[in-house]
Amino acid sequence: MQVLRRAAVTACEEKKPRAAKEENSSRVVVYWGDLAMPNLRSRHVLASCLLIALIVALPRPTGPARLQASLPLLLFESSHVAPLQGGRLMAAGFTPFPQWNRVRRFLIDDRSFRRAELRPWVTWAATLRRLPVRDRLEAINDRVRGRLAYVSDEILWQRPNYWETPIEVVRQGATDCEGFAIFKMFLAIAAGVDRKDMAILVGRIPSRDIYHAVLLVRENAHGYVLDSRWRSVNEIGDPLDFAPLYAVDTVSAWSFPTSTEPAAKLAAATP
C-alpha cells in the first residue's frame, strides 16, 4: 500500500505543469511533461491525476483482524498518550488481549450500566459525581474492598488467568486483582470519570515475583493508582513495588519495552 501511494504521488510530482507564453502569442500554454496543452485541458489532466492519487491512497478493505490492529494506531498516534511514562503504543491493538477485549466491550456498552444485578452499585456510584475525582476514587476503593473477597482464578474459575466482566464479579461476590481493577473502572465510569482517563496496568511485584493488575486514573496533571493491596489511593510516582509490563484501556494498548521479563513470563501475564 505504501509503495502504491508513493508511486502515485511521485507520478504526479514528475509531471507538474509549468506555464509559459508562446512567442508572438498572448495564449498561455501549459507544458505537462513533454506535451504542450491549453491551460483548461491541463486542469482536467491535473484533476484526474490527483483523483487517482487519492483513490490509491484510500485504505483497502481488510479483514477484521487487520482493521482491529490498525484502528487504535490511527486514533491515538497523534492524540493520545500512554497512561504511564515509557509506554509504547501497540500496533497490534487488542489482538494479543482477547479476554480484555471482551471486558472492554462490556464497559463501553451503556446497556451494561442498566443491568438489574449491577443497578445498586451503579446507583451508589452516581451519588459520587459531585465529589472531587480523588474522593470518588477513595470511596470506590473502600467500598469494593469491603464488599468483595479476594479469590484466585484457579479456585474461582478453575483456570489460571480469567478476566471477569463486572457482572461476573458481582455474581461471584469475589475476584482477583484484575477483577478488582476492572470493577473499580466500571464504578468510576458510573461516577462520572471519563473512560479515556483510565487504564488497567499489568505488571510484576518484584519482591514477591508474582503478576499483578491495578487501575490507573488520570486527572489533568495528576495520576492515581487503585491497588487491591492498599487501603488508600496512591499517586503515580509513589514507591509501590511494581514493574509495569503492559496497559490496556477501552481503545488501545501499550507495552513497556524497558521491561526485562522473558517472553515466556510475559505470556503468563497476558489476558
N, C-alpha and C positions, 0 to 999 in steps of 0.2 A: 504493500500500500504506500509506504514512504517513497519507494522508488518511482511509482506511478505519479505521485504528487510532485516530486522533484522534476520528473520528466516533463510534466505538463507546464510547470512554472518556467522551466528552462526554455521550453519551446516558445513560450510567449515572450520571454526576455530576449531571445535571439532574434526575434522578428519585431522589435519595437519600431513603430513608424517614425519617419522623420519628414518634416515638411520643407519644401523649397519652392521658389518661384522659377518657372521655366524662363529661359532667356526670351526677351522680346514678347513676353506674355504676362498678363495680370492674373492668369489662372494659377491657383495653388495646387501643386501636385504632391501627393504623399507617397514616399517610397517605402514599400514593405518588402524587406529583404532586397532582392534584385529587381523587383517589379515596381513599376510606377502606376499609380491609380488615382482617380479623383478622390478628393477628401471624403465625400459622402460614402463612397463604396468602402473606403478604408475603415470607416467607423463600423460598418456592418461586419467586416472581417475581424476587427479587434474585439467586437462584442461576442462574436462566435467563439473566438479563442478563449476569452475569459469565461464563457459559459462552459466550454469543455473542461477548462481547468477546475471550475467549481464542481462539476459533476464528478470528475476524477477524485477530487479531494473529499467528497462526501463519504462517510463511513459505509462500508459494505455490510449487508446483512450477515450477522454472526449467530452462532449457536448460543444457547442460554449461558453456558459456562464462560465463553469469551466475552459476552456482553456484561455479565456479572463481574468479571475480572476487570474490565476497563472502566465501568461506571464510577467506582469510588475515586479512581485517579482523576477522572475528568472533573468531578465535583470538588475535590479537596486540594488538588495540587497547588492551586493558586489562592484558595480562600480559607483553608482550614489549617490548623496547626496541631501537632501531636499533643496528646493530653499530658505528656511528661517530656521534659527536655531529653533529647537524644533519640527520640522515636523516629523511625523511618517508615513512611507510608508503604504499605504492601500492595504492589500492583495486582496480586492475585485476589485481592478483596477478601471475601468470606469463604472462598473455596476451601482453604485449609480448616475452616471452623464451622462444620455443618451443624453442630449442636447449638452454637451461639446463633447461627442464622435462624434456627427455629425459634429460639427465645426472642431474638430481635424482632421477628415478625409479630410476635405476641405483644411486645412493648410498643410498637408503632401503630397497632390497631386500636383505635379508640373504643371499639366494642369490648375490648378486654377489661376496660375500667368500669363497665356496666354489668359485669358478671355477678350473679347473685352471691356467690361464695366469697367474692372479694369486696362486696359493697361496704361492709363495716369498716374495713381497712381504708378504702378509698374515701369514704365519708369523713373518717377521722383525719386523714392526711389533708383533705381540703380545708379543714379548720386552721391549718398552719400557714396558709398563704399570706397572711398579713405580717408574719414574723420575718425578721432578717433571715437570710439564707442559712447562715451558720446555726441559728437557733432551730430552724426547721430540721436541719440535718441531725442536730443533737437529739431532738425529740424522736425522730425516726430511729436513730441508732439505739436509744434507750428502750423504745417500745419493742423493736424487733428482738433485741437481746433478752428482754423479759418475757416474751410470749412464745418464742420458738427455741427448740432444743437443737444442739449440735449433734448430728449423727452422720457417720461417714457413708459414702456412696455404696461401699461394699456391704454394709449392713442394711441400708435403706432400700437400695435398688439392685442389690446383688450384682453389681458391676463396678469396675474400678474408677470410672470417671463419667458422671452423668450430670448434665446441666439442666436444672428444672426451670419450668416456667413458674411465675408467681402462683398460679392456681394449683400447681402440683405441690408447691411448698406449703400452702395453706391446708390442702387436703391431708398431707402427711403430718403437719404440725412440727416438722423438723427438717433440717437441711444441713449441708456442709458449707465450706467457705464461699464457693462461688454462688451457691443458692442464697446465702445471706446478702452478698453483694448485689445480685440480680433483684432480690425482693426490695432491698433498700432503694435501688434505682427506680423500681416501679412506684414505690411510695413517694419518692422525691418528685417524680413526674406528676403524680396526683396532687402534690403540694405546690405545684407551680414552677418547679425547676425545669429549665429547658433541656430537652433530650440531648441537644448538641453540646451541652456543657458537662456531660458525664461520660465516663468510660469505665469498663471493667479492666483492671490491670492484673495480669497473672505473672507471678514470679516465684522466686525461691527464698526461703528463710535460711540463710547460711548457717546460723547457729544450730539449726535442727535438721538441716539437709532435707527439707520437705518442700513441696509446692504449695502455693497459697494464692488466693484471689482477694482483691479489695476493690472498693468503689472509689473512683476519683471524681471530684466535683470541682469545676472551675467557676469562680465568681470574679469577673474582671481581673484584677491583679492578684487575687488570692486563689489558692488551691487547697482543697481539703481531702483527707483520706478517711474513709469509713472502713475500719478493720474489725472483723469479728473477734480479734484477740483483745481489743482495747475497749474500755467503757466509754471513753471520750472520743470526740472527733479530733484528729490531728491535722496539722498543716503540712502540705507538701514541702519537703526540705527537712522536716524533723527526723532525727535518727530513729528508724523503725525496724532495723534488722530485716531488710527486704531488698532483693535484687531483681529488678523487672526483666521479664522475658518478652512479653507482647501485651498489647492493649487492644480492645475492641469497643466500638460504640455502635450506635444504631445505623451508621452509614459507612464506616471504614475500619481499617485495621492497621496497626503499626507493629513493627518489630524493634527490638533494641539491639543493634549489631554489636554493641560493646560487651554483650554477654559472652562469657567463656564456656557456657554449658555445651557439652557434646550433643550432637543431633539426636542420639537415642534418648537422652534425658528430656530434651525439648519435646519430643513426640509424646512422651508420657504426660506432659502438662497441657497438651492441646485438646480443646473440647471437640 
